[in-house]
């Protein structure tokens, strides 16, 4: 390493269990990612790649840094077209990164302000002071450093041609390795285990934020990542007056998913507070049937936009309006909660074996917009379900 250069209800004890240790990454996992990225770089004419956004950094460096909550402390991954990667990171993180043994070329800085000149010097020393460098500029991307710092870096390296590497970064992450798929499976298993336990902890009168606390608590109990256990979006579906609390007769729509070793699950489930009505069951049957048919369409070679076309045709047969504009009914997922491709009317990406997608068609009802969502692995023989619980309408109480 270079020297520094500058409120929850009581729950039965039986539901809690000791979370398992995270699965280790297999030997060579990250080297394979770098070589795949380098092959794409050669095809695109890039001499180097710089990644500083948290998801891209985590995917390529194999390290999850809490420094990304500090916008003044960029963490930078550098990959030349040939050879091994380097890091330029906050100094206190360097020992942890080196202990992982994924990347050996680690340079660090002391603290704020971010030393742009030192980063420029490092790039020159690595042969990247001229030529074409790819950065996070385009769709689905954002820089992980302040814009003024990036502009200063550009000024310090006037011989560099800066190009958008968004398509490369998206492309290298879309098709998952077997190890990545296993991380997603673990996240999905935690999510499916959590759902009935979450329902058992709810009762009429609960608020949305209290419900989210129960989701997070249950995820952690079952082995989700402790700092970022996952995500939950809570919706109250009701034809009654607006209320901050769920009431008997309301429908809970929970769009949620656990996170395991940096990889996400994303599903949506419905449950009624109290006994369901025939109308509740009818709505659930309609959406569950639409979801099942959209999943069946997710086969290799099918373009993302074709699944949306299939969905809109099915909505028309149901007497439903088509999904408006470029609104999507699904997306890729992995180390990022939402990633390309997008299942909308414009995305031309063909599905390929190894892609993991979350499929989430919806219909409009008097209760509001209702959707269900499942996780699917695209394989040579077609879609393989990673989750299955949406087919059942849950009940609370």
N, C-alpha and C positions, 0 to 999 in steps of 0.2 A: 504493500500500500504506500502511496506517496504521502509525505508529511503534509500536515495542514498548511494550506496556502492562504490564506486569509481567515300503585296500590293494588294489591292483588288479593283475591279471596283465598281462604285456606284451601289447601288441596290435599288429597290423600297421599301419604308417603309412598304408596305403591306406584304412583305415576312417575315419580322421579327415579332416575337411574344414573349411574356413572357414565358420563359421555366417553366414547372411545377416543383413543389417540388418533390424530389425523393420519391418513394414509401417506406413506412416503412417495415421492416421485421416483419413477424407475430411472436407472442409469441412462444418461444420454438424452433425457426428455427435452431439456432446454437447448442442447446442441442441435437437435433435430429442428427445433423451431427456428434457430438462427440460420441454419443452412437453407431451410425453405424460404425464409425471408430474403436471404442473399440471392437465391435463384430468381426470385421475383424482382429484386433490385437490378440484377444483370439484364433482365428482360426489359425493365423500364428505363435503363440507362442511368441509374443512380450509382454514385461512387460511395455514398454513405447514407445512413439513416439515423436521425435523432428522434427519440421518443421521450416525452416528459409528462404526458398525461397519465393519471394514476393507473387506469386499466391497462394501457399499453405497456407501461413500466412494469407492472406486476406480471403481465403475460410474458414479457421478454427477459426480465431480470430474475424472476422467480422469488421476488421479495416484496412483501407487503409493508410499506412504510407508513407510519402515522404522520410523517412529515407533510403529507399532502393536505392536511388540515391547516398547515401554515403556508399561506400563499407566497410568503417571502423567502421560502427555502426550497427552490426547485430541486428535483431529483432527476438526473438526466442519464438515459441509456444511449450509448453510441455504438453503432454497428457499421464497420467498413464492409465494402463489397466482398473483400477477401480477408480472412483471418478472424480472430476472436473479438468479442465485444469489450467495451470499457464502460465504466460508470464514473460520473462526476456527481458526488452526493454530499449531503450534510455530514460533517465529521463524526458526530456521535453515533451515526448509523453504520459507519464503516466497519467496526468490529463485528457487528451482527451479520452484515452482508458477507464478509470474508469467512465467517464461521460456517455459513451455508455451503461454501465451496462451489457455488455455481459459476461465479465470475471472479477471476483473480486480479484483473486489471482495474483497481479501484482507486480513484483519486478523490480527495475530499477538500472541503472548505470549512472555515471556522464558524461563521454565522453571518447574520445580516450586516450590511447589504450584500446581496448575491454578487460574487465576483465574476462578472461577465468576462473580463479580460483573461482570467485564469481558464475559463472554459474555452475561450477562443484559442489560447495558447495550447491547451490540451488537444484540440482538434487539429491544429497545425502539426503538432508532434506526431499525431496518428496519421498524418498524410491526408487530412481532410480540410486543409486550409484553402483549397481550390476545388474545382469540379462541381458536380451536381449533388446536393444534399437534400434528402427527403425529410419533410417535417409535417406536423399535424395541422394542416391548414384547411382541408376541404370538408365535405359533408361527413357527418358522424364523428368529427374530430374536433379537438380543441387543444391549445397549448397548455402545458402544465407550468408555465412560467409567465410572469407579468409581460404584457405586450411591450412595454418600454425596454425590458431586458432583452427580449427577442430582437427588437429593432436595433439595440446597441450591439448585439451579437452580429447582426447582419452588417452593421457599419464597421465592426472590427475585422470582418472577413470579406472584403470587397470583391475578391476573386471567386467567391462561391455563388453558384446559381441555386437558389432555393426553390424547391418544387414540392407540390402537394404529394404526400405519401399515403393519403387516406385510403385509396383503393388497395394499396399493398397491405396496410395494417389490417384492413377489413378482411382481405383475402386470406392472409396467413392464419387468421383466427377462426374463420368460418367452419372449416373442416377440422373436427376434433380427433386427437389421438385416442387410443384405447384408454390411456390413463386419464385423460380429460373426461371422457365419457363416464368412467367409473366415479370421478368426483361429482359429476352431475347426478349420477344414480344415487349416490349417498345423500346429496341435498334433497333429491326427490323423496327418498325413503324417510328422511327426517320430517319432511313436510307432510307426507301422508300419515305418518305416525302421530303427528301433532294435531291434525284436524279433529278427530273425535275427542281428544283430551281438551282442546280449546272449547268445543261445544259443551262439554261437561262442566266447564268453569263459568259459563255465561248464564245470565238470567235477565228477565225484563228489568228495565231501569238502568242498564249499563250504558255508559257513554262510549263514543268512538275511541277516545284516547285510552280509556280503561281497557277496552277490548284489544287495542293494539299492544298494550302492556302484557296482556295474557298471551298473545301470540309470541312476542319476543321471549317471554319467560319460558314458554313451552319449547321453543326452538333450542334455547341454550341447554335446557334439561336433557335434550335428546341428541346433543352432540354438534349443534351448529357452531360456527365460528363465534367466539365470545365477544369480540369487539364489534363486529358487524354481523349479527346473527342471521340477517335476511331483511325482508321487506314486507310490509302489509299496507294495503289500501282498503279502507272500510267504507261500505255504502249501506245506507238504510233505504230499502225499497218499500214504499207505503203509499196508499191512496188517501191517507189521513193527513192531518196538518203537520207542518214541519216541526221537528222536535230534536233536541240534542241527545235524547235518550231513546233507546229501542223500547218498543212497547209490544205487548202481546198482539199477534196478528201481523207484525212487521216481518219482512224478509231481509235477512243479512246476506249481502253479497261481499265476499271476502276474496280479494285479489292479492295473493300472498305467496311467499316461497322462502325456504331456508337457504342458507349459504354454507357450503362446506369446503374448507381448504381453498377459499377464494372463488368457488363456482356456485352458480345460482340455480334454483328451481323457481318456476313461476306458474302458478295455477290459479284458477278461480272456482269458488264453490258457492252454493246457495244453501241456506238453512232458514227455516221458519221459527219464529218465537211462538211456541205453542203448536197446536195441531195445524197442519196445512189444509188449505181449501182446495176444491177441485180446480179453481182457477190457478192457484199456485202450482199444482201438479201439471196442469196443461202447459203452462209457460215453461216449466222445467223440461217436460218431454220435448217440446218444440226445439229448445236451444240444445238439449243433449243430442237430439237427432241430427241437427245441423252440424254440431261439433264432430260427431262420429263420421259424417259424410265428408267433411272438409279434411279430416285426418286421413281418411282413405285415399284422398286425392294427392297426398304429399308423397309422391314417388320420385325416384331419380329421373332427372331430365325434365321434369315438369317445372316450368318457370313460376316464380313467386306470383306474378300477376295472374297466371292461369288459375291459381287457387282462389284468388279474389273473384275472378270471373265466374267460377263454379259457384262460389258462395252467393254472389248477386243473382245468379240465375235461380238458385234454390230459394232465395228470399222472394223473388218474384212469384214463384209457384205457391208460396205461403201467403201471398197478399201483402208482403212487407216491402217497404221502399229499399232501393239499393243503398249500400254504404256510401256516404257522400264523399266527394273529392278524393284526396289521397289518404284518407283514414285507413289504417291497416287493421287486419284481423289476425295478426300473428307476427312473429319476429324471431330472429336468431337469439341465442342465449348461450352464455358460458361464463367467462371471467367477468364479463359485463352483463348487467341485468337485462339490457336490451341491446342487441347487436344486429347487423345485417345478416340475412336479407329481411326485407319488410314484405309481408303479404298484403300488398296493395295493388292498385290498378296500373302502376308504372314500373315496378321493379322487375327487370328482365332476368334476374339471377336464376340460373337453373339449379334446382336442388341436386345435391350430390351426396353419396354415401359418406357418413361421418358428420353431417350437419345435425345439429340439435336445434329444434324449433319449438316455440310455444304457439299453439293454435288456439285462437279465441274469437270465434264468430259471435254475433250479437243480434238481438231483435229489439224493436221498440214496443213497449207495453204501457198500459196506464199506470204501472208502478214506476216506470222509468226505463232506462236502457238496461237490458239484462244480458249477461254473457256468462259462459263457462269456458274454462281453459284447461288444456292438458299439455304435457310435455311429450315430444316425439323425437326419436332418433331415426334419421333417414338411413336405410340400409339398401344393399343391392336388390333385395327382394321386396322392398317397400317400407312403409312406416312401421316402426316398432314402438309400442307404448312404453314410456318411462313412468307415467302416472295414469291412474284409471278412476279415481274417486268421484269425478264429476257426474257420473251416471246416477248417483244417489242423491236425493234431496234430503239434506240434514234436518234435524229437529232439535230445538233448544227447549228444555223443560218438558 
